[in-house]
């Protein structure tokens, strides 16, 4: 069979020497969690076959088992090129939900916890020859409250705003060959006003007699180069650029860049990447891109697919979703309760599409400080992986964290403070919303969720703000205080509509006609666009997800309306842009 998702999985750190491990793997559901005792990681033949990187709940996996699976096993025989013998072999897993234990040739290699971050194992010490057996055990129990699980249903079936579960591998798995001395990581810090980019880099291995060659190109024209003698494993340097082309939503210019390590003038590693020159910030009223006000015309994107659940069937599906959104006049998205595939972020970079990246915190009990033990290590991995994407304009570790039921404890504010502080330590260049929607503790931008469907009531929420920002609408004044920051309506609308009378739900009473739907959409949206103290909106949502019918498109990405109508509504000039 043709390898699914055969594109290079990590677009911002590309090497030529790699092997895609997607496709057919041996597979078994370990209902009684006896695989360790029976030593599945040794000479044991798993009973089924699965198509990786699709989760076993999905149609594309060929398993389609939708009950709970607390433990599953994967196994695959691999053959390595003979010229890899003198090098390191790295096993990369894009995402695997949730706790992954790896054996190679029956030898224990290591364990990783986290269902949304990418991770890597150096399997070189466990290889005997060019043939090897990779075995994975994945444990996943979203009932414990000890792990983030996003919108995955804790009931047997989907319900409300909870959808089909994803267990195990759901992003690409691949091998990479590197020399003993290689580039391990780098971060870009654009400084367009000074015509340069600052780069932080980590090099692994023996750095004696090693130098780094750097070249940056714009439209295939060399714009900057440097040769650096490396004297420590972690270092920073500036690269001056001859010509400046800013990355923005209308003209997403990207520079290509190459890094090459030479040891005694012999090449040991070569990596290609790209970067965008842009900066983000905010004032008390505005969000700023390249020091210019940019109204956030965002849409909620949950990253679900009918046949793949968490996993897009093809790379083209990422591009398609962004273009569908832009066709409606949105300039970006809130990536909601899920960490998206790096290939989605790649297309957002290419197409000029801004995004807020948000962790899938639902499912994690944050009433106790103990929540940090599992959350922070994964969140650090996520920020490090996605740091260089110019499309990401902000981080949001949590969403709607206050438990509303009287018999439940509220969020632990120390958890939010600590995660906010960690986020700002890891990335000072972007704003952070501590928890989206109503329950802020420490935040750079103040956001609320407002699903009021009555137009007169919705308008009354924001009418006083037009002349006096201190009268900002507060959905829960007993639990939070407006801090004077830029004001963002990060969820609104959610208007239900189905062209086929499909059963499902949306917010409030559904309109009776398409004309009524469009009128409600226009009035809700223009209320926000016309307010000089609102910096952006995020409409719920781009497409339906399973039983949730408040998308502008169906779950199959078919338009419910003439999308030019929404593009006209959303493109109206905002009050902050005058």
C-alpha positions as CSV (number, residue, x, y, z in Angstrom):
1,X,0.0,0.0,0.0
2,X,1.0,3.6,-0.5
3,X,2.5,5.2,2.7
4,X,-0.1,7.5,4.3
5,X,1.0,11.0,5.3
6,X,4.3,10.5,3.4
7,X,5.3,14.2,3.6
8,X,8.3,15.2,5.7
9,X,6.7,15.5,9.2
10,X,8.9,18.3,10.7
11,X,8.9,21.1,8.1
12,X,11.0,23.5,10.2
13,X,14.0,21.2,10.7
14,X,14.5,19.1,7.5
15,X,17.2,16.6,6.8
16,X,17.6,14.4,3.7
17,X,18.4,11.1,5.6
18,X,15.1,9.8,7.0
19,X,12.6,6.9,6.7
20,X,8.8,7.3,7.0
21,X,7.5,4.5,9.3
22,X,3.8,5.2,8.6
23,X,1.8,2.4,7.1
24,X,1.0,-1.1,8.3
25,X,2.1,-2.1,11.9
26,X,1.2,-5.1,14.0
27,X,-1.3,-4.1,16.6
28,X,-3.2,-5.5,19.6
29,X,-5.6,-4.1,22.2
30,X,-4.4,-5.2,25.7
31,X,-7.8,-5.2,27.5
32,X,-6.5,-6.7,30.7
33,X,-3.1,-5.0,30.6
34,X,-1.2,-8.3,30.7
35,X,1.2,-7.5,27.8
36,X,4.1,-6.7,30.1
37,X,3.6,-10.0,32.0
38,X,3.4,-11.9,28.7
39,X,6.4,-9.9,27.4
40,X,4.7,-8.6,24.2
41,X,8.0,-6.7,23.6
42,X,9.8,-10.0,22.9
43,X,9.0,-12.7,20.4
44,X,5.3,-12.2,20.5
45,X,3.1,-11.8,17.4
46,X,0.4,-9.1,17.9
47,X,-3.0,-10.3,16.6
48,X,-4.1,-7.4,14.3
49,X,-2.8,-4.9,11.8
50,X,-3.3,-1.1,12.0
51,X,-2.5,1.8,9.6
52,X,-0.3,4.3,11.3
53,X,-0.6,7.3,12.0
54,X,-4.3,6.9,12.4
55,X,-5.7,6.1,15.8
56,X,-7.5,2.7,16.3
57,X,-10.8,4.4,16.8
58,X,-10.7,5.9,13.3
59,X,-11.9,4.4,10.0
60,X,-8.6,5.1,8.3
61,X,-6.8,2.9,10.9
62,X,-8.9,-0.1,9.6
63,X,-9.5,-1.0,13.3
64,X,-12.5,1.2,14.1
65,X,-12.7,0.1,17.7
66,X,-14.5,2.8,19.6
67,X,-14.7,1.4,23.2
68,X,-12.2,2.4,25.8
69,X,-8.7,1.1,25.4
70,X,-6.4,1.6,28.4
71,X,-3.5,-0.2,26.8
72,X,-2.5,-1.0,23.3
73,X,0.6,-2.4,21.6
74,X,2.3,-1.7,18.3
75,X,5.2,-3.6,16.6
76,X,7.1,-3.1,13.4
77,X,10.1,-4.7,11.7
78,X,12.4,-2.1,10.1
79,X,15.4,-2.3,7.8
80,X,18.1,0.4,8.0
81,X,20.4,1.5,5.2
82,X,23.9,0.1,5.6
83,X,25.4,3.6,5.5
84,X,23.5,4.4,8.8
85,X,25.7,2.0,10.8
86,X,28.3,4.6,11.7
87,X,25.7,7.2,12.6
88,X,23.1,7.8,15.2
89,X,19.5,6.6,14.5
90,X,16.7,8.7,16.0
91,X,13.1,7.5,16.3
92,X,10.6,10.4,16.1
93,X,7.0,10.2,17.1
94,X,4.9,13.2,16.2
95,X,2.2,12.5,18.9
96,X,1.0,9.4,20.8
97,X,-1.8,9.6,23.4
98,X,-0.8,9.1,26.2
99,X,2.1,7.2,28.0
100,X,4.4,5.6,25.5
101,X,7.0,2.9,26.4
102,X,9.5,1.8,23.7
103,X,11.5,-1.4,23.2
104,X,13.9,-2.0,20.4
105,X,15.0,-5.6,19.8
106,X,13.3,-6.6,23.1
107,X,15.5,-4.0,25.0
108,X,13.8,-1.3,27.0
109,X,14.6,2.1,25.6
110,X,12.5,4.7,27.5
111,X,9.1,6.2,28.2
112,X,7.4,9.4,27.3
113,X,4.2,10.9,28.9
114,X,2.1,13.4,27.0
115,X,-0.5,12.9,24.2
116,X,0.1,16.1,22.3
117,X,3.8,16.8,22.1
118,X,6.4,15.3,19.7
119,X,9.2,13.2,21.2
120,X,12.4,11.5,20.1
121,X,14.4,8.4,21.3
122,X,18.0,7.7,20.3
123,X,17.8,4.0,19.5
124,X,21.4,3.6,18.3
125,X,22.7,1.6,21.3
126,X,19.9,-0.9,20.9
127,X,20.5,-1.8,17.2
128,X,22.4,-5.0,16.4
129,X,22.5,-4.7,12.6
130,X,20.4,-3.1,9.9
131,X,17.3,-5.2,11.0
132,X,15.4,-4.2,14.1
133,X,12.0,-4.7,15.8
134,X,10.3,-1.6,17.3
135,X,7.6,-2.3,20.0
136,X,5.5,0.3,21.6
137,X,3.1,0.0,24.6
138,X,0.7,2.9,24.9
139,X,-1.4,3.5,28.1
140,X,-4.3,5.9,28.0
141,X,-6.9,6.5,30.7
142,X,-8.7,9.8,30.4
143,X,-10.9,9.0,33.5
144,X,-8.1,9.6,36.0
145,X,-7.9,13.4,35.8
146,X,-4.2,13.1,35.6
147,X,-3.8,13.8,31.9
148,X,-5.0,16.4,29.4
149,X,-7.4,14.9,26.9
150,X,-9.1,17.9,25.3
151,X,-12.5,17.2,23.7
152,X,-12.3,13.4,24.0
153,X,-15.4,11.9,25.5
154,X,-15.3,10.3,28.9
155,X,-18.5,8.5,28.1
156,X,-18.7,5.6,25.7
157,X,-20.1,7.7,22.9
158,X,-19.8,11.3,21.9
159,X,-22.0,13.8,23.6
160,X,-22.4,17.6,23.8
161,X,-19.1,19.2,23.0
162,X,-17.2,16.0,23.6
163,X,-16.2,13.9,20.6
164,X,-14.6,10.6,19.6
165,X,-11.5,9.5,21.5
166,X,-8.0,9.2,20.1
167,X,-5.8,6.5,21.6
168,X,-2.2,5.8,20.7
169,X,-0.3,7.1,17.7
170,X,-2.0,9.9,15.8
171,X,0.9,11.7,14.1
172,X,3.7,10.4,11.9
173,X,6.4,8.1,13.1
174,X,9.8,8.3,11.4
175,X,13.5,7.5,11.6
176,X,16.3,9.9,11.1
177,X,20.0,9.4,10.6
178,X,22.4,12.0,12.1
179,X,26.2,12.2,12.6
180,X,27.8,11.9,16.0
181,X,27.9,15.7,16.0
182,X,24.7,17.3,14.9
183,X,22.3,20.2,15.3
184,X,19.8,19.4,18.1
185,X,17.7,22.5,18.2
186,X,17.5,26.2,17.2
187,X,15.2,29.1,17.8
188,X,14.5,32.2,15.7
189,X,14.2,35.7,17.2
190,X,13.2,38.1,14.4
191,X,14.5,41.7,14.7
192,X,13.2,43.3,11.5
193,X,13.9,46.9,12.6
194,X,17.6,46.0,12.8
195,X,17.5,44.0,9.5
196,X,18.6,40.9,11.3
197,X,17.5,37.7,12.9
198,X,18.9,36.3,16.2
199,X,19.4,32.6,16.4
200,X,19.9,30.4,19.4
201,X,21.3,26.9,18.7
202,X,22.1,23.7,20.5
203,X,24.7,21.3,19.0
204,X,25.0,17.7,20.2
205,X,28.3,15.8,20.3
206,X,32.0,16.6,20.0
207,X,32.3,20.3,19.0
208,X,36.1,20.4,18.7
209,X,37.2,21.8,15.3
210,X,33.6,22.4,14.3
211,X,32.3,25.4,12.5
212,X,28.8,26.4,11.3
213,X,27.9,27.7,7.9
214,X,24.6,29.7,7.7
215,X,22.9,31.0,4.6
216,X,19.5,32.7,4.3
217,X,17.6,33.2,1.1
218,X,14.5,35.2,0.0
219,X,13.0,34.0,-3.3
220,X,16.2,32.0,-4.0
221,X,18.4,35.1,-3.6
222,X,21.1,35.0,-0.9
223,X,20.3,37.6,1.7
224,X,22.7,36.8,4.5
225,X,25.5,34.4,5.4
226,X,27.9,33.7,8.3
227,X,30.6,31.3,9.3
228,X,30.9,30.7,13.0
229,X,33.5,28.8,15.0
230,X,31.7,26.8,17.6
231,X,33.2,26.8,21.1
232,X,30.3,25.6,23.2
233,X,27.3,23.4,22.7
234,X,24.7,26.2,23.2
235,X,25.3,29.5,21.6
236,X,23.6,32.5,20.0
237,X,24.4,34.7,17.0
238,X,23.0,37.4,14.7
239,X,22.4,37.1,11.0
240,X,22.2,40.4,9.1
241,X,19.9,40.4,6.1
242,X,20.3,42.5,3.0
243,X,16.7,43.0,2.3
244,X,13.7,43.0,4.6
245,X,10.4,41.4,3.7
246,X,7.9,41.2,6.6
247,X,5.6,38.3,7.3
248,X,2.0,39.3,7.6
249,X,-1.5,38.0,6.8
250,X,-1.5,39.7,3.4
251,X,2.0,39.0,2.3
252,X,3.5,36.1,4.3
253,X,7.1,36.4,3.1
254,X,9.3,33.5,4.3
255,X,13.1,33.3,4.2
256,X,14.7,29.9,3.6
257,X,17.7,29.1,5.7
258,X,20.3,26.4,5.8
259,X,22.7,25.3,8.6
260,X,25.7,23.1,7.9
261,X,28.2,21.8,10.5
262,X,31.7,21.1,9.3
263,X,34.2,19.2,11.5
264,X,37.8,19.5,10.2
265,X,36.1,20.9,7.0
266,X,34.1,17.7,6.5
267,X,30.3,18.1,6.6
268,X,28.7,16.3,9.5
269,X,25.2,17.8,9.4
270,X,23.0,19.9,7.2
271,X,19.6,21.2,8.1
272,X,17.2,23.4,6.1
273,X,14.4,25.5,7.6
274,X,12.6,28.8,7.1
275,X,11.6,31.8,9.2
276,X,9.3,34.9,9.0
277,X,10.3,38.3,9.9
278,X,7.6,39.7,12.2
279,X,6.8,40.8,15.7
280,X,3.7,40.7,17.8
281,X,2.5,42.8,20.7
282,X,-0.4,44.6,22.1
283,X,-1.5,47.9,23.6
284,X,-4.5,48.5,26.0
285,X,-6.8,48.4,22.9
286,X,-5.1,46.7,20.1
287,X,-3.3,43.6,19.0
288,X,-0.2,44.5,17.0
289,X,1.5,42.7,14.1
290,X,4.6,44.4,13.0
291,X,3.7,47.4,15.2
292,X,0.4,47.9,13.3
293,X,-3.1,47.2,14.7
294,X,-4.5,44.0,13.4
295,X,-8.1,43.1,14.3
296,X,-8.2,39.4,15.1
297,X,-10.9,37.9,12.8
298,X,-10.6,34.4,14.0
299,X,-12.6,31.2,13.9
300,X,-12.6,28.3,16.3
301,X,-10.9,25.2,14.7
302,X,-11.0,21.9,16.6
303,X,-8.9,19.8,14.3
304,X,-11.2,16.9,13.9
305,X,-11.7,14.8,10.7
306,X,-14.6,12.4,10.0
307,X,-12.4,9.5,9.0
308,X,-9.2,10.3,10.9
309,X,-10.6,11.9,14.1
310,X,-7.4,13.7,15.3
311,X,-5.4,13.0,12.2
312,X,-6.0,14.6,8.8
313,X,-6.2,12.1,6.0
314,X,-3.7,14.0,3.9
315,X,-1.4,17.0,4.1
316,X,-3.7,18.7,1.6
317,X,-6.5,18.7,4.2
318,X,-4.6,21.1,6.4
319,X,-4.2,23.6,3.5
320,X,-7.8,23.1,2.5
321,X,-9.1,24.0,6.0
322,X,-7.1,27.2,6.1
323,X,-8.3,28.2,2.6
324,X,-11.9,27.4,3.6
325,X,-11.5,29.8,6.6
326,X,-9.9,32.5,4.5
327,X,-12.8,32.2,2.0
328,X,-15.1,33.3,4.9
329,X,-13.0,36.4,5.6
330,X,-11.2,35.0,8.7
331,X,-7.5,35.9,9.0
332,X,-6.7,33.2,11.6
333,X,-8.0,30.6,14.1
334,X,-8.0,29.6,17.7
335,X,-6.6,26.1,17.6
336,X,-9.0,24.7,20.2
337,X,-8.3,22.1,22.9
338,X,-5.7,20.3,20.8
339,X,-2.1,20.8,19.7
340,X,-2.2,20.7,15.9
341,X,0.2,18.8,13.6
342,X,3.3,20.8,12.6
343,X,2.2,20.4,9.0
344,X,-0.9,22.5,9.7
345,X,1.3,25.2,11.2
346,X,3.5,25.0,8.1
347,X,0.6,25.8,5.8
348,X,-0.5,28.6,8.1
349,X,3.0,30.0,7.8
350,X,2.9,29.7,4.0
351,X,-0.6,31.1,3.6
352,X,-0.4,34.0,6.1
353,X,-2.9,32.7,8.7
354,X,-2.5,33.7,12.3
355,X,-3.2,31.2,15.2
356,X,-3.5,31.1,18.9
357,X,-2.1,27.7,20.1
358,X,-4.0,26.2,22.9
359,X,-3.3,23.0,24.9
360,X,-5.9,20.3,25.3
361,X,-6.2,20.9,29.1
362,X,-9.7,19.5,29.5
363,X,-9.6,16.2,31.4
364,X,-6.8,17.4,33.6
365,X,-7.8,18.1,37.2
366,X,-6.3,21.5,38.0
367,X,-7.9,21.9,41.4
368,X,-4.6,20.8,42.8
369,X,-1.0,21.9,42.3
370,X,-0.2,18.3,41.5
371,X,-1.6,19.0,38.0
372,X,1.7,20.7,37.2
373,X,3.6,17.4,37.3
374,X,2.1,16.1,34.1
375,X,1.2,19.4,32.4
376,X,4.4,21.5,32.5
377,X,6.8,19.0,30.9
378,X,4.5,18.5,27.9
379,X,3.7,22.2,27.6
380,X,7.5,22.9,27.5
381,X,7.9,20.4,24.7
382,X,5.0,22.0,22.8
383,X,6.4,25.5,23.0
384,X,9.9,24.4,22.1
385,X,8.6,22.4,19.0
386,X,6.4,25.2,17.7
387,X,8.4,28.3,18.8
388,X,9.7,29.1,15.3
389,X,6.3,29.3,13.5
390,X,5.6,32.9,12.6
391,X,1.9,32.1,12.3
392,X,1.6,31.5,16.1
393,X,0.8,34.9,17.7
394,X,0.1,33.7,21.2
395,X,-0.1,30.8,23.7
396,X,-3.1,29.7,25.7
397,X,-2.4,26.8,28.0
398,X,-5.9,26.5,29.5
399,X,-9.5,26.9,28.4
400,X,-12.6,27.5,30.6
401,X,-11.0,26.0,33.8
402,X,-13.5,27.0,36.5
403,X,-15.7,24.1,37.4
404,X,-19.2,25.5,37.4
405,X,-21.0,22.8,39.3
406,X,-21.6,23.5,43.0
407,X,-20.2,20.2,44.1
408,X,-16.9,20.7,42.3
409,X,-13.8,22.6,43.5
410,X,-12.7,25.6,41.4
411,X,-9.4,25.9,39.6
412,X,-6.2,26.2,41.7
413,X,-5.0,29.7,40.8
414,X,-1.5,28.8,41.7
415,X,-1.5,26.3,38.8
416,X,-2.5,29.0,36.3
417,X,0.1,31.4,37.8
418,X,2.9,28.9,37.5
419,X,2.0,27.8,33.9
420,X,1.7,31.5,32.8
421,X,5.1,32.2,34.4
422,X,6.7,29.2,32.7
423,X,5.2,30.2,29.4
424,X,6.6,33.7,29.6
425,X,10.0,32.3,30.6
426,X,10.1,30.1,27.6
427,X,8.8,32.7,25.2
428,X,9.0,36.4,25.9
429,X,8.1,37.3,22.3
430,X,4.4,36.3,22.4
431,X,1.4,37.2,24.6
432,X,-0.1,34.5,26.8
433,X,-3.7,34.0,27.8
434,X,-3.7,32.0,31.0
435,X,-7.1,30.5,30.6
436,X,-9.4,31.4,27.8
437,X,-12.9,32.6,28.7
438,X,-13.8,34.2,32.0
439,X,-11.5,33.0,34.8
440,X,-8.2,34.9,34.4
441,X,-5.5,35.0,37.1
442,X,-2.5,36.3,35.1
443,X,-3.0,37.2,31.4
444,X,-1.6,39.5,28.7
445,X,-4.8,39.8,26.9
446,X,-8.3,39.7,28.5
447,X,-10.7,37.5,26.8
448,X,-14.3,36.3,27.4
449,X,-16.7,33.8,25.9
450,X,-20.2,35.2,25.1
451,X,-22.8,32.9,23.5
452,X,-25.7,35.3,23.9
453,X,-28.0,34.8,20.9
454,X,-30.4,37.7,21.5
455,X,-29.0,40.6,19.5
456,X,-30.3,43.3,21.8
457,X,-28.9,41.7,24.9
458,X,-25.6,41.0,23.1
459,X,-25.3,44.6,22.0
460,X,-26.1,45.8,25.6
461,X,-23.1,43.8,26.9
462,X,-20.7,46.1,25.0
463,X,-22.5,49.3,24.5
464,X,-21.0,51.1,27.5
465,X,-17.5,50.2,26.4
466,X,-17.7,52.3,23.3
467,X,-17.3,55.5,25.4
468,X,-15.9,54.1,28.7
469,X,-13.6,51.1,28.5
470,X,-13.7,50.8,32.3
471,X,-17.2,49.5,31.9
472,X,-16.0,46.4,30.1
473,X,-18.5,43.6,30.0
474,X,-17.5,40.9,32.6
475,X,-19.2,37.5,32.4
476,X,-18.1,36.6,35.9
477,X,-17.3,39.7,38.0
478,X,-17.4,37.6,41.2
479,X,-14.4,35.5,40.0
480,X,-12.2,37.9,38.0
481,X,-11.4,41.6,37.6
482,X,-10.7,43.3,34.2
483,X,-7.1,44.4,34.2
484,X,-7.2,47.0,31.5
485,X,-5.6,44.8,28.8
486,X,-6.6,44.4,25.2
487,X,-10.1,42.9,25.1
488,X,-10.8,39.9,23.0
489,X,-14.1,38.0,22.5
490,X,-12.5,34.6,22.0
491,X,-15.8,32.7,21.6
492,X,-19.2,33.8,20.4
493,X,-21.9,32.8,18.0
494,X,-22.1,29.1,17.7
495,X,-25.3,29.4,15.8
496,X,-26.9,26.1,14.9
497,X,-27.7,25.2,11.3
498,X,-28.2,22.0,9.3
499,X,-29.2,21.9,5.7
500,X,-30.4,18.3,6.2
501,X,-32.3,18.6,9.6
502,X,-29.6,16.5,11.2
503,X,-30.0,16.1,14.9
504,X,-27.4,17.9,17.0
505,X,-26.9,21.0,18.9
506,X,-25.7,24.6,18.8
507,X,-26.0,27.6,21.1
508,X,-29.4,29.1,21.9
509,X,-32.4,28.8,19.6
510,X,-31.6,27.9,16.0
511,X,-32.7,30.4,13.3
512,X,-35.6,29.2,11.2
513,X,-34.2,30.4,7.8
514,X,-30.8,31.0,6.2
515,X,-31.7,34.7,6.0
516,X,-32.3,34.8,9.8
517,X,-29.0,33.0,10.4
518,X,-27.0,35.5,8.3
519,X,-28.8,38.4,9.9
520,X,-27.9,37.1,13.4
521,X,-24.3,36.4,12.3
522,X,-24.0,39.9,10.8
523,X,-25.4,41.8,13.9
524,X,-23.3,39.7,16.4
525,X,-20.1,40.2,14.4
526,X,-20.6,43.9,13.6
527,X,-21.3,44.6,17.2
528,X,-17.7,43.5,17.9
529,X,-16.1,45.1,14.8
530,X,-17.7,48.5,15.6
531,X,-16.4,48.7,19.1
532,X,-13.1,50.7,19.4
533,X,-12.1,48.8,22.6
534,X,-12.4,45.3,21.2
535,X,-9.3,43.9,19.5
536,X,-10.7,40.8,18.0
537,X,-13.3,38.0,17.8
538,X,-13.3,34.2,17.4
539,X,-16.5,32.8,15.9
540,X,-17.6,29.3,16.9
541,X,-16.9,27.5,14.6
542,X,-15.5,26.7,11.1
543,X,-17.1,23.3,10.6
544,X,-19.4,20.9,12.5
545,X,-17.9,18.3,14.6
546,X,-19.9,15.1,15.0
547,X,-23.1,16.1,16.9
548,X,-22.1,19.8,17.1
549,X,-23.9,21.6,14.3
550,X,-22.7,25.2,14.7
551,X,-20.1,25.2,11.9
552,X,-20.2,27.4,8.8
553,X,-19.3,24.2,6.9
554,X,-20.4,20.6,7.5
555,X,-18.1,18.0,9.1
556,X,-17.2,16.9,5.6
557,X,-16.2,20.6,4.9
558,X,-19.1,21.3,2.6
559,X,-20.4,24.9,2.7
560,X,-23.8,25.5,4.3
561,X,-24.2,28.9,2.8
562,X,-22.8,31.2,0.2
563,X,-19.4,32.0,1.8
564,X,-19.0,35.3,0.1
565,X,-21.6,36.6,2.4
566,X,-19.5,35.9,5.5
567,X,-16.4,37.2,3.8
568,X,-18.1,40.5,3.3
569,X,-19.4,40.6,6.9
570,X,-16.1,39.7,8.4
571,X,-14.0,42.0,6.2
572,X,-15.8,45.1,7.4
573,X,-13.2,47.6,8.7
574,X,-12.9,47.4,12.5
575,X,-13.2,50.5,14.7
576,X,-9.6,50.0,15.9
577,X,-8.4,50.1,12.4
578,X,-9.5,53.7,11.7
